[in-house]
Amino acid sequence: MKAVIQRVRRASVRCGELEATIGPGLVVLVGLETGDTEATCAWAAAKIAGLRIFQDGEGKMNLGLQDTGGEILAISQFTLAGSIARGRRPSFDQAMAPDAARVLFRKFLDQLKAQYPHVKAGFFQEHMEVDLVNDGPVTFILER
């Protein structure tokens, strides 16, 4: 599993007329890979929900979502499981098959919501438009 976690002032994801929008919080782009399990998702959900990457009164990253009341917008992004190490065309050999990834992404969302209830999601295996205002910018990469 690979995840890109961005601290945002606001964000939205659109698929046609459907839209999910959050205010301050985190955008989490998730790439599921062959070999990922429910345990991988549980670990990632706990890690993401517990991150202290919001500024306190002294400007230090000491606060978490529970302290700020922020939201999470989680978006499945299979291209994170791609590799551009060789050639000019990406290889997706490590990407989880769509049917299995759909089930596991739903379980990841459930585990994330169990850790922190203010979670919205993108649209699995759809072409989406993602808008966000990165706060900082603050961006982290989570890999397992």
Number of C-alpha atoms within 10 A of each C-alpha: 22 21 24 19 20 24 24 25 17 20 22 20 22 17 15 10 5 10 16 16 18 22 17 19 26 31 30 24 20 24 24 28 22 14 10 18 16 14 10 16 23 19 15 22 21 16 14 21 21 15 14 17 19 22 13 14 8 7 8 11 13 14 16 19 21 15 11 13 12 21 24 29 25 25 24 22 21 23 16 19 21 17 15 10 9 8 8 7 10 13 15 16 12 17 21 20 14 13 9 13 22 16 11 19 20 15 17 23 20 17 20 24 17 15 17 20 15 17 20 19 20 24 17 17 14 12 11 17 12 16 12 18 16 18 16 11 9 13 16 12 11 14 12 11
